[in-house]
Amino acid sequence: MRRLWRYLAACLVVTGLLLGGMACGRGDEHISPSPTANKVGTVAIVTPEKANDYGWNEQGVEGVRAAAKAAGAEVIVQDGAGYGDITSILNQLAASKPQLIFAWASGYNTVAAEVAQQRGIPVVIVGAGGDTANVPGCVVDFETEAHKGSYLAGVLAARMTRTGTVAIVVSAEDENWTKMSGGFIAGARATLPDIHILYAQIGQAGYADAAGGKRVTQSAIAGGADVVFGMGDGSSFGMMQACETSRPPAGAEKVWFIDVIGDKSSLDERGIYLSSVVWDLSSLATLAIKQVEQGAFGSETYWLNTENGIGLLRTQWIPGDVWAAVEEAAAGIAAGDIDVPLTATGAEVKDFLNRDE
């Protein structure tokens, strides 16, 4: 998720493993994929923040737990590991002999691939660039097509705004945030061509900056936005608070909040939590467990999309006709009739945003 890792170093590590022709094993030991591989009895996951954030960390843990329960496996959760070097944490986990580890931050990618090779334990990494990062029997990269889910959020926002202005607030220039920003812009404009969209970023890595989330969101509301699409992990609590407490812009009765990844609707005391682009990660965790057991791990990149886990949450605040428009858009994406643009960087988002302004 977080692109704080050294991409070139990761590529060199993985390339070296591939050129060496080694599967996931210790030293010079070669462990070839086998359809009779051992059953997975224990799965571990390492997350940078606590697994009670209603977002990336919690959804990752809950997805792994659901998949492990279905497979009859135990789960080791190491949450709150931070964004620094987790070599010691991974080695401690390896001592517990799990058959699979999820290294749940892109900053972990390099060291996780190294430990997987050294300790002979398959690992799932995140946001490493797709197929070039995969190592048969050893490493699988997890990616998303999150922009397709956020297109639906854009449709929803355009149908619900009363001021004609909506806002995107992000905690950092994060790969998934940039993907989702572009999808949101496309969905909103397809629904309301003359909509005005504000775009604001909290900081370089303001993922947990709730105060910053509140401050930036308040500024967006002061700029006329009555729907806020917020992407920020812990900072999203501050965004949500701003929507609850700020005076709505002229023409609006309230400021709606659209969340991402998790579901905070149970925390909504002011009736402002409109929806969330929810990520259910259990299907991909299930696939990882099955592939380890079948000896096929590392053969493909895992992609989360609107077909296997990304969807828009419907709350009580969404009218029936508005939800029908969302469902129509979802059907159009599934049929290939709607081509959702992919914006890979913050610069591409801003270029797309300003293209028709």
C-alpha positions in Angstrom: 0.0 0.0 0.0 2.6 2.5 1.0 5.2 3.3 -1.7 7.9 4.1 0.8 10.0 1.1 -0.3 12.9 1.2 -2.6 11.5 0.0 -5.9 14.8 -0.5 -7.7 16.2 -2.5 -4.8 13.1 -4.7 -4.7 13.4 -5.4 -8.5 17.1 -6.3 -8.1 16.3 -8.7 -5.3 13.4 -10.4 -7.1 15.3 -10.5 -10.4 18.2 -12.2 -8.7 15.9 -14.8 -7.3 14.4 -15.5 -10.7 17.8 -15.7 -12.4 19.0 -18.0 -9.7 16.1 -20.3 -10.6 15.4 -20.9 -6.9 12.0 -21.6 -5.4 11.2 -20.6 -1.9 13.8 -22.3 0.2 16.8 -21.8 2.5 20.3 -21.4 1.2 20.9 -23.5 -1.9 17.9 -25.8 -1.2 15.5 -26.0 -4.1 11.9 -26.6 -3.3 9.9 -27.2 -6.4 6.1 -26.5 -6.6 4.2 -29.7 -5.9 0.5 -30.6 -6.0 1.1 -32.6 -2.8 2.4 -29.7 -0.8 1.6 -29.7 2.9 -1.7 -28.3 4.1 -1.6 -24.8 5.5 -2.1 -24.9 9.3 -0.9 -21.4 10.2 -1.1 -18.1 8.4 0.5 -14.8 9.6 0.0 -11.2 8.7 2.1 -8.1 9.6 0.4 -4.7 9.4 1.9 -1.2 9.8 -0.9 0.1 12.0 -3.3 -1.4 14.5 -6.0 -3.7 13.1 -8.9 -1.6 14.5 -8.7 1.2 12.0 -11.9 0.2 10.0 -9.6 0.4 6.9 -6.5 -1.1 5.2 -5.1 -2.8 8.3 -8.4 -4.1 9.7 -9.7 -5.3 6.3 -6.4 -7.1 5.7 -6.5 -8.9 9.0 -10.2 -9.7 8.7 -9.8 -11.1 5.2 -7.0 -13.4 6.3 -8.9 -14.5 9.3 -12.0 -15.4 7.2 -9.9 -17.3 4.7 -7.9 -19.1 7.4 -11.1 -20.1 9.3 -12.5 -21.6 6.1 -9.3 -23.5 5.6 -9.1 -24.7 9.2 -5.9 -22.8 9.8 -4.8 -20.6 12.7 -3.8 -17.0 12.3 -0.9 -15.0 13.9 -1.6 -11.2 13.8 1.3 -8.8 14.2 -0.3 -5.4 13.9 1.1 -2.0 14.6 4.6 -2.9 13.2 5.2 0.6 11.8 6.7 1.5 8.5 10.4 0.8 9.2 12.6 -2.3 8.9 10.6 -5.3 10.0 13.3 -7.9 9.5 13.3 -8.9 13.2 9.5 -9.2 13.2 9.5 -11.4 10.1 12.2 -13.6 11.6 10.3 -14.0 14.8 7.2 -14.9 12.9 9.2 -17.4 10.8 10.2 -19.1 14.1 6.6 -19.9 14.6 6.7 -21.8 11.3 3.6 -20.4 9.5 3.1 -21.7 6.0 2.2 -18.3 4.6 2.9 -14.7 5.6 1.1 -11.5 4.4 3.5 -8.5 4.6 0.8 -5.8 4.5 2.6 -2.7 3.5 4.6 -1.9 0.3 7.5 -0.7 2.5 7.9 -4.3 3.6 8.4 -5.7 0.0 12.1 -5.9 -0.2 12.8 -7.4 3.2 9.8 -9.7 3.0 11.0 -11.2 -0.3 14.5 -11.7 1.2 13.1 -13.4 4.4 10.8 -15.6 2.3 13.8 -16.8 0.3 16.0 -17.3 3.4 13.4 -19.0 5.6 11.4 -21.0 3.1 8.1 -19.4 3.8 5.8 -18.0 1.0 4.9 -14.4 1.4 2.3 -12.1 -0.1 3.6 -8.5 -0.7 1.6 -5.5 -1.9 2.0 -2.9 -4.7 5.3 -4.2 -6.0 4.4 -3.7 -9.7 2.7 -7.0 -10.7 4.2 -10.1 -12.4 7.8 -9.0 -12.3 7.8 -9.3 -8.5 6.4 -12.8 -8.4 8.7 -15.7 -7.5 7.4 -19.3 -8.0 6.7 -20.9 -4.7 8.0 -17.9 -2.8 6.5 -14.4 -3.5 3.2 -13.1 -4.8 2.4 -9.5 -5.5 -1.1 -8.1 -4.6 -2.5 -5.2 -6.7 -5.9 -3.6 -7.2 -8.2 -2.2 -9.8 -9.6 0.2 -7.2 -10.4 2.8 -9.8 -13.4 0.8 -11.0 -15.0 0.8 -7.6 -14.4 4.6 -7.1 -16.1 5.3 -10.4 -19.3 4.2 -8.7 -18.5 6.5 -5.8 -18.2 9.3 -8.3 -21.6 8.5 -9.7 -23.1 8.5 -6.2 -21.4 11.9 -5.3 -22.7 13.6 -8.5 -26.2 12.4 -7.8 -26.2 13.5 -4.2 -24.5 16.9 -4.4 -26.7 20.0 -4.0 -24.0 22.6 -4.5 -22.5 21.1 -7.6 -19.1 20.9 -5.9 -17.5 17.8 -4.4 -14.1 17.1 -3.0 -11.4 14.4 -3.0 -9.2 14.4 0.1 -6.2 12.1 0.2 -3.7 11.5 3.0 -0.7 11.0 0.7 0.3 10.4 -2.9 -0.5 6.7 -2.6 -0.9 4.4 -5.6 -4.4 3.3 -4.7 -5.5 6.8 -3.8 -4.4 8.0 -7.2 -6.2 5.2 -9.0 -9.3 5.8 -7.0 -9.2 9.6 -7.5 -9.2 9.2 -11.3 -12.0 6.7 -11.2 -14.1 9.0 -9.0 -13.5 12.0 -11.3 -14.6 10.0 -14.3 -17.7 8.7 -12.6 -18.7 12.1 -11.3 -18.3 13.8 -14.7 -20.1 11.1 -16.6 -23.1 11.7 -14.3 -22.9 15.5 -14.0 -20.6 17.0 -16.7 -20.4 20.5 -15.2 -19.6 19.3 -11.7 -16.8 21.1 -9.8 -14.2 18.8 -8.1 -11.7 19.9 -5.5 -8.6 17.9 -4.8 -6.5 18.2 -1.7 -3.7 16.2 -0.1 -2.9 16.2 3.6 0.8 15.6 3.3 3.6 13.3 2.2 2.5 10.4 4.4 -0.5 11.7 6.4 -2.1 8.3 6.7 -2.8 8.5 10.4 -3.0 12.3 10.7 -6.6 12.8 11.9 -6.1 16.4 12.7 -4.7 17.1 9.2 -7.6 15.2 7.7 -10.1 17.4 9.6 -8.3 20.6 8.7 -8.0 19.9 5.0 -11.6 18.6 4.8 -12.9 21.8 6.5 -11.1 23.8 3.8 -12.8 21.8 1.1 -16.2 22.3 2.7 -15.5 26.0 2.9 -14.8 25.9 -0.8 -18.3 24.7 -1.5 -18.0 20.9 -1.3 -21.0 19.1 0.2 -19.8 15.6 -0.7 -16.2 14.5 0.4 -14.5 11.4 -1.0 -11.9 10.7 1.7 -8.9 8.3 1.4 -6.7 8.2 4.4 -6.7 5.3 6.8 -6.6 6.9 10.3 -6.8 10.4 8.9 -10.2 9.6 7.6 -11.6 9.8 11.1 -10.7 13.5 11.0 -12.3 13.9 7.6 -15.5 12.3 8.9 -15.5 14.7 11.9 -15.2 17.7 9.6 -18.2 16.5 7.7 -20.1 16.1 11.0 -19.2 19.5 12.5 -18.7 21.9 9.7 -21.5 24.3 8.5 -22.8 23.0 5.2 -22.2 25.2 2.1 -25.0 27.3 0.9 -27.6 25.2 -0.8 -26.8 22.0 1.1 -28.4 20.6 4.3 -25.4 18.5 5.2 -22.0 17.4 4.1 -21.8 13.7 3.0 -18.7 11.5 3.5 -17.7 8.7 1.2 -15.1 6.4 2.7 -12.8 3.7 1.3 -11.7 0.1 2.1 -13.6 -0.4 5.4 -17.1 0.4 6.8 -17.4 3.1 9.5 -21.2 3.3 9.3 -21.5 2.0 12.8 -19.7 5.1 14.0 -21.9 7.5 12.2 -23.8 9.6 14.8 -24.8 12.5 12.6 -26.1 10.7 9.5 -23.3 11.9 7.2 -21.7 8.5 6.3 -23.0 8.1 2.8 -21.0 5.1 1.5 -17.7 3.4 1.2 -15.8 1.7 -1.6 -15.3 -1.4 0.5 -12.6 -4.0 -0.1 -13.3 -7.6 0.9 -9.9 -9.3 0.8 -11.0 -12.8 1.9 -11.2 -14.2 -1.6 -7.6 -13.3 -2.4 -6.4 -14.6 1.0 -8.3 -17.8 0.2 -6.6 -18.1 -3.2 -3.2 -17.6 -1.6 -3.8 -20.5 0.9 -5.1 -22.8 -1.8 -2.1 -22.1 -4.1 0.4 -22.8 -1.3 -1.4 -26.1 -0.7 -1.4 -26.9 -4.4 2.1 -25.9 -5.0 1.0 -23.1 -7.4 2.0 -20.1 -5.2 3.8 -17.4 -7.1 2.3 -18.3 -10.5 0.2 -15.2 -10.8 -0.4 -11.7 -9.5 -3.4 -11.2 -7.2 -5.8 -8.5 -8.5 -8.6 -7.2 -6.3 -11.4 -5.7 -8.5 -15.1 -5.3 -8.7 -15.6 -8.9 -9.6 -13.9 -10.4 -6.5 -14.1 -8.0 -3.6 -14.5 -4.3 -4.4 -18.0 -2.9 -4.1 -19.9 0.2 -3.0 -21.6 0.1 0.3 -25.3 1.0 0.3 -26.4 2.8 3.4 -29.9 4.0 4.4 -29.1 7.5 3.2 -28.9 6.5 -0.5 -32.3 6.9 -2.3 -33.6 4.1 -4.5 -33.2 6.0 -7.8 -29.7 7.0 -7.0 -28.7 3.5 -6.1 -30.3 2.3 -9.4 -27.9 4.7 -11.2 -25.0 3.2 -9.3 -26.1 -0.3 -10.2 -26.4 0.7 -13.9 -22.9 2.0 -13.9 -21.6 -1.2 -12.2 -23.3 -3.3 -14.9 -21.7 -1.1 -17.6 -18.2 -1.6 -16.1 -18.8 -5.4 -15.8 -20.0 -5.5 -19.5 -17.0 -3.5 -20.7 -19.3 -0.7 -21.9 -17.6 1.8 -19.4 -13.9 2.2 -19.7 -12.6 3.6 -16.4 -9.3 5.6 -16.8 -6.3 4.6 -14.8 -4.4 7.5 -13.2 -1.1 6.1 -11.7 0.3 9.3 -10.1 -0.8 12.4 -8.4 0.4 14.4 -11.5 -1.9 12.3 -13.7 -4.8 12.9 -11.4 -4.3 16.7 -11.5 -3.9 16.6 -15.3 -7.1 14.6 -15.6 -8.9 16.9 -13.1 -7.8 20.1 -15.0 -8.4 18.7 -18.5 -12.0 19.8 -18.7 -12.2 22.4 -16.0 
